[in-house]
Amino acid sequence: QVQLVESGGGLVQAGGSLRLSCAASGRTFNSVTMAWFRQAPGKEREFVASIWWSGSTDYADSVKGRFTISRDYAENTVSLQMNSLKPEDTAVYYCAADPRRGSRLSSSSYDYWGQGTQVTVSS
């Protein structure tokens, strides 16, 4: 059974940092794109960052320069280092893998999802 399990969320003050991790099990995702999305209350799920099998990365404009996505091929994990956090970063963050059905920027393209981890940034 394929599983993606996120960890590392929590409450942090504006300007602080958090590191999210996503552990994959059931199969290896080393040859596919993995990504982070987030969903704030009352809003649609939105793209945050992605990392290709090659290590190339993409970021939403809202997080560029503050967030860094990385992956550990040996551990089958992907991480999101979040610095200079803002209250508007508050959301549930989801790990996703293998956008086989379309653009890596679209949540509808992904077949595999984690359960989400809450990130709350206080002002």
Disulfide bonds with the S-S distance in Angstrom:
Cys22-Cys95 2.12
